[in-house]
Each structure stands twice: as C-alpha cells, then as structure tokens.
C-alpha cells in the first residue's frame, strides 16, 4: 500500500497510529511517539499517545 495515496494514514491524521494500536493490541498509555515535525505531534495527540520532540529525546538518551 502506498500510504501517500491513503489520506487517513498521512500525518497529522492519526490513522496509521490507530491502525498499529488496533493491529497489535497495544495499550496507548505504554506508547511514546518521538517525532521531529509538528504533524508528528498532532498525530500523536489525536491518537491519545504521549509525544516527545526528537531533539529532546536525542539530548536525554543519545
């Protein structure tokens, strides 16, 4: 599937995150989405997932 042609899976839509959560039966409270774009944060928030900016992640863990 070419996700670029499937709008629900394009950020900031949370479709791809929701699909992964449902497919793998994951508790959203156990997920941290690390991203470097505003669309990443918007998608995470729309899916009810915690978000961490990539720069913060790099500074703390790399």
mmCIF file of the N, C-alpha and C atoms, coordinates in Angstrom:
data_MODEL
# 
_entry.id   MODEL 
# 
loop_
_atom_site.group_PDB 
_atom_site.id 
_atom_site.type_symbol 
_atom_site.label_atom_id 
_atom_site.label_alt_id 
_atom_site.label_comp_id 
_atom_site.label_asym_id 
_atom_site.label_entity_id 
_atom_site.label_seq_id 
_atom_site.pdbx_PDB_ins_code 
_atom_site.Cartn_x 
_atom_site.Cartn_y 
_atom_site.Cartn_z 
_atom_site.occupancy 
_atom_site.B_iso_or_equiv 
_atom_site.pdbx_formal_charge 
_atom_site.auth_seq_id 
_atom_site.auth_comp_id 
_atom_site.auth_asym_id 
_atom_site.auth_atom_id 
_atom_site.pdbx_PDB_model_num 
ATOM 1   N N  . UNK A 1 1  ? 0.839  -1.174 0.000  1.00 0.00 ? 1  UNK A N  1 
ATOM 2   C CA . UNK A 1 1  ? 0.000  0.000  0.000  1.00 0.00 ? 1  UNK A CA 1 
ATOM 3   C C  . UNK A 1 1  ? 0.887  1.241  0.000  1.00 0.00 ? 1  UNK A C  1 
ATOM 4   N N  . UNK A 1 2  ? 0.559  2.190  -0.846 1.00 0.00 ? 2  UNK A N  1 
ATOM 5   C CA . UNK A 1 2  ? 1.273  3.463  -0.862 1.00 0.00 ? 2  UNK A CA 1 
ATOM 6   C C  . UNK A 1 2  ? 0.520  4.424  0.053  1.00 0.00 ? 2  UNK A C  1 
ATOM 7   N N  . UNK A 1 3  ? 1.041  4.627  1.250  1.00 0.00 ? 3  UNK A N  1 
ATOM 8   C CA . UNK A 1 3  ? 0.340  5.433  2.241  1.00 0.00 ? 3  UNK A CA 1 
ATOM 9   C C  . UNK A 1 3  ? 0.183  6.887  1.820  1.00 0.00 ? 3  UNK A C  1 
ATOM 10  N N  . UNK A 1 4  ? 1.018  7.361  0.913  1.00 0.00 ? 4  UNK A N  1 
ATOM 11  C CA . UNK A 1 4  ? 0.884  8.732  0.429  1.00 0.00 ? 4  UNK A CA 1 
ATOM 12  C C  . UNK A 1 4  ? -0.450 8.933  -0.277 1.00 0.00 ? 4  UNK A C  1 
ATOM 13  N N  . UNK A 1 5  ? -1.008 7.864  -0.814 1.00 0.00 ? 5  UNK A N  1 
ATOM 14  C CA . UNK A 1 5  ? -2.285 7.943  -1.515 1.00 0.00 ? 5  UNK A CA 1 
ATOM 15  C C  . UNK A 1 5  ? -3.466 7.570  -0.626 1.00 0.00 ? 5  UNK A C  1 
ATOM 16  N N  . UNK A 1 6  ? -3.249 7.381  0.663  1.00 0.00 ? 6  UNK A N  1 
ATOM 17  C CA . UNK A 1 6  ? -4.297 6.960  1.582  1.00 0.00 ? 6  UNK A CA 1 
ATOM 18  C C  . UNK A 1 6  ? -4.382 7.983  2.712  1.00 0.00 ? 6  UNK A C  1 
ATOM 19  N N  . UNK A 1 7  ? -5.180 9.057  2.522  1.00 0.00 ? 7  UNK A N  1 
ATOM 20  C CA . UNK A 1 7  ? -5.189 10.182 3.468  1.00 0.00 ? 7  UNK A CA 1 
ATOM 21  C C  . UNK A 1 7  ? -5.331 9.830  4.947  1.00 0.00 ? 7  UNK A C  1 
ATOM 22  N N  . UNK A 1 8  ? -6.143 8.829  5.349  1.00 0.00 ? 8  UNK A N  1 
ATOM 23  C CA . UNK A 1 8  ? -6.225 8.564  6.791  1.00 0.00 ? 8  UNK A CA 1 
ATOM 24  C C  . UNK A 1 8  ? -4.898 8.118  7.418  1.00 0.00 ? 8  UNK A C  1 
ATOM 25  N N  . UNK A 1 9  ? -3.947 7.692  6.584  1.00 0.00 ? 9  UNK A N  1 
ATOM 26  C CA . UNK A 1 9  ? -2.661 7.239  7.109  1.00 0.00 ? 9  UNK A CA 1 
ATOM 27  C C  . UNK A 1 9  ? -1.583 8.312  7.004  1.00 0.00 ? 9  UNK A C  1 
ATOM 28  N N  . UNK A 1 10 ? -1.945 9.484  6.521  1.00 0.00 ? 10 UNK A N  1 
ATOM 29  C CA . UNK A 1 10 ? -0.970 10.571 6.410  1.00 0.00 ? 10 UNK A CA 1 
ATOM 30  C C  . UNK A 1 10 ? -1.085 11.479 7.619  1.00 0.00 ? 10 UNK A C  1 
ATOM 31  N N  . UNK A 1 11 ? 0.050  11.779 8.224  1.00 0.00 ? 11 UNK A N  1 
ATOM 32  C CA . UNK A 1 11 ? 0.048  12.696 9.360  1.00 0.00 ? 11 UNK A CA 1 
ATOM 33  C C  . UNK A 1 11 ? -0.333 14.088 8.856  1.00 0.00 ? 11 UNK A C  1 
ATOM 34  N N  . UNK A 1 12 ? -1.091 14.856 9.613  1.00 0.00 ? 12 UNK A N  1 
ATOM 35  C CA . UNK A 1 12 ? -1.368 14.695 11.028 1.00 0.00 ? 12 UNK A CA 1 
ATOM 36  C C  . UNK A 1 12 ? -2.560 13.798 11.366 1.00 0.00 ? 12 UNK A C  1 
ATOM 37  N N  . UNK A 1 13 ? -3.173 13.164 10.393 1.00 0.00 ? 13 UNK A N  1 
ATOM 38  C CA . UNK A 1 13 ? -4.243 12.218 10.713 1.00 0.00 ? 13 UNK A CA 1 
ATOM 39  C C  . UNK A 1 13 ? -3.660 11.085 11.552 1.00 0.00 ? 13 UNK A C  1 
ATOM 40  N N  . UNK A 1 14 ? -4.369 10.613 12.565 1.00 0.00 ? 14 UNK A N  1 
ATOM 41  C CA . UNK A 1 14 ? -3.837 9.555  13.422 1.00 0.00 ? 14 UNK A CA 1 
ATOM 42  C C  . UNK A 1 14 ? -4.054 8.145  12.876 1.00 0.00 ? 14 UNK A C  1 
ATOM 43  N N  . UNK A 1 15 ? -4.524 8.020  11.638 1.00 0.00 ? 15 UNK A N  1 
ATOM 44  C CA . UNK A 1 15 ? -4.899 6.718  11.096 1.00 0.00 ? 15 UNK A CA 1 
ATOM 45  C C  . UNK A 1 15 ? -3.843 5.637  11.200 1.00 0.00 ? 15 UNK A C  1 
ATOM 46  N N  . UNK A 1 16 ? -2.597 5.951  10.847 1.00 0.00 ? 16 UNK A N  1 
ATOM 47  C CA . UNK A 1 16 ? -1.556 4.913  10.885 1.00 0.00 ? 16 UNK A CA 1 
ATOM 48  C C  . UNK A 1 16 ? -1.258 4.489  12.316 1.00 0.00 ? 16 UNK A C  1 
ATOM 49  N N  . UNK A 1 17 ? -1.323 5.428  13.251 1.00 0.00 ? 17 UNK A N  1 
ATOM 50  C CA . UNK A 1 17 ? -1.088 5.090  14.652 1.00 0.00 ? 17 UNK A CA 1 
ATOM 51  C C  . UNK A 1 17 ? -2.236 4.245  15.197 1.00 0.00 ? 17 UNK A C  1 
ATOM 52  N N  . UNK A 1 18 ? -3.462 4.640  14.880 1.00 0.00 ? 18 UNK A N  1 
ATOM 53  C CA . UNK A 1 18 ? -4.623 3.875  15.334 1.00 0.00 ? 18 UNK A CA 1 
ATOM 54  C C  . UNK A 1 18 ? -4.611 2.462  14.751 1.00 0.00 ? 18 UNK A C  1 
ATOM 55  N N  . UNK A 1 19 ? -4.215 2.344  13.489 1.00 0.00 ? 19 UNK A N  1 
ATOM 56  C CA . UNK A 1 19 ? -4.128 1.028  12.853 1.00 0.00 ? 19 UNK A CA 1 
ATOM 57  C C  . UNK A 1 19 ? -3.108 0.149  13.585 1.00 0.00 ? 19 UNK A C  1 
ATOM 58  N N  . UNK A 1 20 ? -1.947 0.705  13.886 1.00 0.00 ? 20 UNK A N  1 
ATOM 59  C CA . UNK A 1 20 ? -0.905 -0.057 14.588 1.00 0.00 ? 20 UNK A CA 1 
ATOM 60  C C  . UNK A 1 20 ? -1.368 -0.456 15.991 1.00 0.00 ? 20 UNK A C  1 
ATOM 61  N N  . UNK A 1 21 ? -2.039 0.451  16.672 1.00 0.00 ? 21 UNK A N  1 
ATOM 62  C CA . UNK A 1 21 ? -2.541 0.168  18.024 1.00 0.00 ? 21 UNK A CA 1 
ATOM 63  C C  . UNK A 1 21 ? -3.539 -0.982 17.982 1.00 0.00 ? 21 UNK A C  1 
ATOM 64  N N  . UNK A 1 22 ? -4.480 -0.917 17.049 1.00 0.00 ? 22 UNK A N  1 
ATOM 65  C CA . UNK A 1 22 ? -5.507 -1.962 16.944 1.00 0.00 ? 22 UNK A CA 1 
ATOM 66  C C  . UNK A 1 22 ? -4.913 -3.282 16.475 1.00 0.00 ? 22 UNK A C  1 
ATOM 67  N N  . UNK A 1 23 ? -4.030 -3.229 15.498 1.00 0.00 ? 23 UNK A N  1 
ATOM 68  C CA . UNK A 1 23 ? -3.442 -4.444 14.934 1.00 0.00 ? 23 UNK A CA 1 
ATOM 69  C C  . UNK A 1 23 ? -2.617 -5.202 15.966 1.00 0.00 ? 23 UNK A C  1 
ATOM 70  N N  . UNK A 1 24 ? -1.902 -4.464 16.812 1.00 0.00 ? 24 UNK A N  1 
ATOM 71  C CA . UNK A 1 24 ? -1.001 -5.091 17.777 1.00 0.00 ? 24 UNK A CA 1 
ATOM 72  C C  . UNK A 1 24 ? -1.550 -5.091 19.202 1.00 0.00 ? 24 UNK A C  1 
ATOM 73  N N  . UNK A 1 25 ? -2.801 -4.633 19.367 1.00 0.00 ? 25 UNK A N  1 
ATOM 74  C CA . UNK A 1 25 ? -3.469 -4.626 20.669 1.00 0.00 ? 25 UNK A CA 1 
ATOM 75  C C  . UNK A 1 25 ? -2.577 -4.009 21.752 1.00 0.00 ? 25 UNK A C  1 
ATOM 76  N N  . UNK A 1 26 ? -2.157 -2.774 21.493 1.00 0.00 ? 26 UNK A N  1 
ATOM 77  C CA . UNK A 1 26 ? -1.240 -2.068 22.386 1.00 0.00 ? 26 UNK A CA 1 
ATOM 78  C C  . UNK A 1 26 ? -2.021 -1.078 23.252 1.00 0.00 ? 26 UNK A C  1 
ATOM 79  N N  . UNK A 1 27 ? -1.644 -0.978 24.507 1.00 0.00 ? 27 UNK A N  1 
ATOM 80  C CA . UNK A 1 27 ? -2.219 -0.003 25.425 1.00 0.00 ? 27 UNK A CA 1 
ATOM 81  C C  . UNK A 1 27 ? -1.569 1.352  25.133 1.00 0.00 ? 27 UNK A C  1 
ATOM 82  N N  . UNK A 1 28 ? -2.370 2.338  24.757 1.00 0.00 ? 28 UNK A N  1 
ATOM 83  C CA . UNK A 1 28 ? -1.810 3.636  24.375 1.00 0.00 ? 28 UNK A CA 1 
ATOM 84  C C  . UNK A 1 28 ? -1.032 4.308  25.504 1.00 0.00 ? 28 UNK A C  1 
ATOM 85  N N  . UNK A 1 29 ? -1.305 3.944  26.741 1.00 0.00 ? 29 UNK A N  1 
ATOM 86  C CA . UNK A 1 29 ? -0.544 4.543  27.847 1.00 0.00 ? 29 UNK A CA 1 
ATOM 87  C C  . UNK A 1 29 ? 0.897  4.045  27.872 1.00 0.00 ? 29 UNK A C  1 
ATOM 88  N N  . UNK A 1 30 ? 1.204  3.019  27.099 1.00 0.00 ? 30 UNK A N  1 
ATOM 89  C CA . UNK A 1 30 ? 2.548  2.444  27.050 1.00 0.00 ? 30 UNK A CA 1 
ATOM 90  C C  . UNK A 1 30 ? 3.349  2.923  25.839 1.00 0.00 ? 30 UNK A C  1 
ATOM 91  N N  . UNK A 1 31 ? 2.784  3.866  25.068 1.00 0.00 ? 31 UNK A N  1 
ATOM 92  C CA . UNK A 1 31 ? 3.422  4.324  23.828 1.00 0.00 ? 31 UNK A CA 1 
ATOM 93  C C  . UNK A 1 31 ? 3.986  5.726  24.011 1.00 0.00 ? 31 UNK A C  1 
ATOM 94  N N  . UNK A 1 32 ? 5.171  5.941  23.484 1.00 0.00 ? 32 UNK A N  1 
ATOM 95  C CA . UNK A 1 32 ? 5.759  7.271  23.383 1.00 0.00 ? 32 UNK A CA 1 
ATOM 96  C C  . UNK A 1 32 ? 6.144  7.477  21.926 1.00 0.00 ? 32 UNK A C  1 
ATOM 97  N N  . UNK A 1 33 ? 5.555  8.472  21.301 1.00 0.00 ? 33 UNK A N  1 
ATOM 98  C CA . UNK A 1 33 ? 5.847  8.788  19.902 1.00 0.00 ? 33 UNK A CA 1 
ATOM 99  C C  . UNK A 1 33 ? 6.933  9.857  19.898 1.00 0.00 ? 33 UNK A C  1 
ATOM 100 N N  . UNK A 1 34 ? 8.057  9.584  19.271 1.00 0.00 ? 34 UNK A N  1 
ATOM 101 C CA . UNK A 1 34 ? 9.153  10.541 19.138 1.00 0.00 ? 34 UNK A CA 1 
ATOM 102 C C  . UNK A 1 34 ? 9.140  11.043 17.703 1.00 0.00 ? 34 UNK A C  1 
ATOM 103 N N  . UNK A 1 35 ? 9.051  12.347 17.535 1.00 0.00 ? 35 UNK A N  1 
ATOM 104 C CA . UNK A 1 35 ? 8.987  12.901 16.190 1.00 0.00 ? 35 UNK A CA 1 
ATOM 105 C C  . UNK A 1 35 ? 9.666  14.247 16.101 1.00 0.00 ? 35 UNK A C  1 
ATOM 106 N N  . UNK A 1 36 ? 9.871  14.675 14.856 1.00 0.00 ? 36 UNK A N  1 
ATOM 107 C CA . UNK A 1 36 ? 10.588 15.931 14.644 1.00 0.00 ? 36 UNK A CA 1 
ATOM 108 C C  . UNK A 1 36 ? 9.775  16.979 13.883 1.00 0.00 ? 36 UNK A C  1 
ATOM 109 N N  . UNK A 1 37 ? 8.489  16.710 13.691 1.00 0.00 ? 37 UNK A N  1 
ATOM 110 C CA . UNK A 1 37 ? 7.661  17.645 12.936 1.00 0.00 ? 37 UNK A CA 1 
ATOM 111 C C  . UNK A 1 37 ? 6.375  17.941 13.702 1.00 0.00 ? 37 UNK A C  1 
ATOM 112 N N  . UNK A 1 38 ? 5.800  19.117 13.479 1.00 0.00 ? 38 UNK A N  1 
ATOM 113 C CA . UNK A 1 38 ? 4.524  19.430 14.123 1.00 0.00 ? 38 UNK A CA 1 
ATOM 114 C C  . UNK A 1 38 ? 3.437  18.396 13.796 1.00 0.00 ? 38 UNK A C  1 
ATOM 115 N N  . UNK A 1 39 ? 3.471  17.861 12.579 1.00 0.00 ? 39 UNK A N  1 
ATOM 116 C CA . UNK A 1 39 ? 2.481  16.854 12.189 1.00 0.00 ? 39 UNK A CA 1 
ATOM 117 C C  . UNK A 1 39 ? 2.611  15.584 13.024 1.00 0.00 ? 39 UNK A C  1 
ATOM 118 N N  . UNK A 1 40 ? 3.814  15.261 13.447 1.00 0.00 ? 40 UNK A N  1 
ATOM 119 C CA . UNK A 1 40 ? 4.029  14.098 14.313 1.00 0.00 ? 40 UNK A CA 1 
ATOM 120 C C  . UNK A 1 40 ? 3.314  14.303 15.648 1.00 0.00 ? 40 UNK A C  1 
ATOM 121 N N  . UNK A 1 41 ? 3.490  15.476 16.217 1.00 0.00 ? 41 UNK A N  1 
ATOM 122 C CA . UNK A 1 41 ? 2.856  15.775 17.497 1.00 0.00 ? 41 UNK A CA 1 
ATOM 123 C C  . UNK A 1 41 ? 1.338  15.797 17.352 1.00 0.00 ? 41 UNK A C  1 
ATOM 124 N N  . UNK A 1 42 ? 0.840  16.381 16.286 1.00 0.00 ? 42 UNK A N  1 
ATOM 125 C CA . UNK A 1 42 ? -0.605 16.434 16.068 1.00 0.00 ? 42 UNK A CA 1 
ATOM 126 C C  . UNK A 1 42 ? -1.192 15.033 15.938 1.00 0.00 ? 42 UNK A C  1 
ATOM 127 N N  . UNK A 1 43 ? -0.516 14.159 15.207 1.00 0.00 ? 43 UNK A N  1 
ATOM 128 C CA . UNK A 1 43 ? -0.997 12.784 15.036 1.00 0.00 ? 43 UNK A CA 1 
ATOM 129 C C  . UNK A 1 43 ? -0.994 12.045 16.371 1.00 0.00 ? 43 UNK A C  1 
ATOM 130 N N  . UNK A 1 44 ? 0.072  12.207 17.135 1.00 0.00 ? 44 UNK A N  1 
ATOM 131 C CA . UNK A 1 44 ? 0.156  11.546 18.441 1.00 0.00 ? 44 UNK A CA 1 
ATOM 132 C C  . UNK A 1 44 ? -0.966 12.020 19.358 1.00 0.00 ? 44 UNK A C  1 
ATOM 133 N N  . UNK A 1 45 ? -1.166 13.317 19.421 1.00 0.00 ? 45 UNK A N  1 
ATOM 134 C CA . UNK A 1 45 ? -2.217 13.860 20.282 1.00 0.00 ? 45 UNK A CA 1 
ATOM 135 C C  . UNK A 1 45 ? -3.593 13.375 19.846 1.00 0.00 ? 45 UNK A C  1 
ATOM 136 N N  . UNK A 1 46 ? -3.842 13.329 18.539 1.00 0.00 ? 46 UNK A N  1 
ATOM 137 C CA . UNK A 1 46 ? -5.140 12.876 18.032 1.00 0.00 ? 46 UNK A CA 1 
ATOM 138 C C  . UNK A 1 46 ? -5.383 11.400 18.344 1.00 0.00 ? 46 UNK A C  1 
ATOM 139 N N  . UNK A 1 47 ? -4.297 10.622 18.459 1.00 0.00 ? 47 UNK A N  1 
ATOM 140 C CA . UNK A 1 47 ? -4.417 9.193  18.764 1.00 0.00 ? 47 UNK A CA 1 
ATOM 141 C C  . UNK A 1 47 ? -4.374 8.921  20.268 1.00 0.00 ? 47 UNK A C  1 
ATOM 142 N N  . UNK A 1 48 ? -4.178 9.969  21.062 1.00 0.00 ? 48 UNK A N  1 
ATOM 143 C CA . UNK A 1 48 ? -4.114 9.792  22.513 1.00 0.00 ? 48 UNK A CA 1 
ATOM 144 C C  . UNK A 1 48 ? -2.809 9.192  22.986 1.00 0.00 ? 48 UNK A C  1 
ATOM 145 N N  . UNK A 1 49 ? -1.724 9.527  22.281 1.00 0.00 ? 49 UNK A N  1 
ATOM 146 C CA . UNK A 1 49 ? -0.401 8.977  22.577 1.00 0.00 ? 49 UNK A CA 1 
ATOM 147 C C  . UNK A 1 49 ? 0.510  10.095 23.079 1.00 0.00 ? 49 UNK A C  1 
ATOM 148 N N  . UNK A 1 50 ? 1.345  9.782  24.059 1.00 0.00 ? 50 UNK A N  1 
ATOM 149 C CA . UNK A 1 50 ? 2.331  10.751 24.546 1.00 0.00 ? 50 UNK A CA 1 
ATOM 150 C C  . UNK A 1 50 ? 3.320  11.061 23.421 1.00 0.00 ? 50 UNK A C  1 
ATOM 151 N N  . UNK A 1 51 ? 3.814  12.297 23.414 1.00 0.00 ? 51 UNK A N  1 
ATOM 152 C CA . UNK A 1 51 ? 4.734  12.743 22.373 1.00 0.00 ? 51 UNK A CA 1 
ATOM 153 C C  . UNK A 1 51 ? 5.984  13.337 23.001 1.00 0.00 ? 51 UNK A C  1 
ATOM 154 N N  . UNK A 1 52 ? 7.124  13.079 22.364 1.00 0.00 ? 52 UNK A N  1 
ATOM 155 C CA . UNK A 1 52 ? 8.395  13.676 22.767 1.00 0.00 ? 52 UNK A CA 1 
ATOM 156 C C  . UNK A 1 52 ? 9.079  14.220 21.515 1.00 0.00 ? 52 UNK A C  1 
ATOM 157 N N  . UNK A 1 53 ? 9.457  15.489 21.506 1.00 0.00 ? 53 UNK A N  1 
ATOM 158 C CA . UNK A 1 53 ? 10.204 16.016 20.367 1.00 0.00 ? 53 UNK A CA 1 
ATOM 159 C C  . UNK A 1 53 ? 11.535 15.273 20.201 1.00 0.00 ? 53 UNK A C  1 
ATOM 160 N N  . UNK A 1 54 ? 11.908 15.010 18.971 1.00 0.00 ? 54 UNK A N  1 
ATOM 161 C CA . UNK A 1 54 ? 13.126 14.248 18.687 1.00 0.00 ? 54 UNK A CA 1 
ATOM 162 C C  . UNK A 1 54 ? 14.364 14.891 19.312 1.00 0.00 ? 54 UNK A C  1 
ATOM 163 N N  . UNK A 1 55 ? 14.436 16.196 19.295 1.00 0.00 ? 55 UNK A N  1 
ATOM 164 C CA . UNK A 1 55 ? 15.607 16.882 19.855 1.00 0.00 ? 55 UNK A CA 1 
ATOM 165 C C  . UNK A 1 55 ? 15.721 16.626 21.360 1.00 0.00 ? 55 UNK A C  1 
ATOM 166 N N  . UNK A 1 56 ? 14.606 16.626 22.053 1.00 0.00 ? 56 UNK A N  1 
ATOM 167 C CA . UNK A 1 56 ? 14.604 16.329 23.490 1.00 0.00 ? 56 UNK A CA 1 
ATOM 168 C C  . UNK A 1 56 ? 15.053 14.890 23.709 1.00 0.00 ? 56 UNK A C  1 
ATOM 169 N N  . UNK A 1 57 ? 14.529 13.977 22.919 1.00 0.00 ? 57 UNK A N  1 
ATOM 170 C CA . UNK A 1 57 ? 14.895 12.555 23.023 1.00 0.00 ? 57 UNK A CA 1 
ATOM 171 C C  . UNK A 1 57 ? 16.405 12.381 22.817 1.00 0.00 ? 57 UNK A C  1 
ATOM 172 N N  . UNK A 1 58 ? 16.934 13.010 21.763 1.00 0.00 ? 58 UNK A N  1 
ATOM 173 C CA . UNK A 1 58 ? 18.373 12.893 21.476 1.00 0.00 ? 58 UNK A CA 1 
ATOM 174 C C  . UNK A 1 58 ? 19.213 13.435 22.627 1.00 0.00 ? 58 UNK A C  1 
ATOM 175 N N  . UNK A 1 59 ? 18.821 14.568 23.169 1.00 0.00 ? 59 UNK A N  1 
ATOM 176 C CA . UNK A 1 59 ? 19.601 15.181 24.250 1.00 0.00 ? 59 UNK A CA 1 
ATOM 177 C C  . UNK A 1 59 ? 19.578 14.359 25.533 1.00 0.00 ? 59 UNK A C  1 
ATOM 178 N N  . UNK A 1 60 ? 18.501 13.622 25.768 1.00 0.00 ? 60 UNK A N  1 
ATOM 179 C CA . UNK A 1 60 ? 18.387 12.848 27.000 1.00 0.00 ? 60 UNK A CA 1 
ATOM 180 C C  . UNK A 1 60 ? 18.917 11.430 26.875 1.00 0.00 ? 60 UNK A C  1 
ATOM 181 N N  . UNK A 1 61 ? 18.819 10.838 25.693 1.00 0.00 ? 61 UNK A N  1 
ATOM 182 C CA . UNK A 1 61 ? 19.098 9.410  25.576 1.00 0.00 ? 61 UNK A CA 1 
ATOM 183 C C  . UNK A 1 61 ? 20.210 9.038  24.604 1.00 0.00 ? 61 UNK A C  1 
ATOM 184 N N  . UNK A 1 62 ? 20.778 9.990  23.915 1.00 0.00 ? 62 UNK A N  1 
ATOM 185 C CA . UNK A 1 62 ? 21.843 9.646  22.950 1.00 0.00 ? 62 UNK A CA 1 
ATOM 186 C C  . UNK A 1 62 ? 23.169 10.253 23.360 1.00 0.00 ? 62 UNK A C  1 
# 
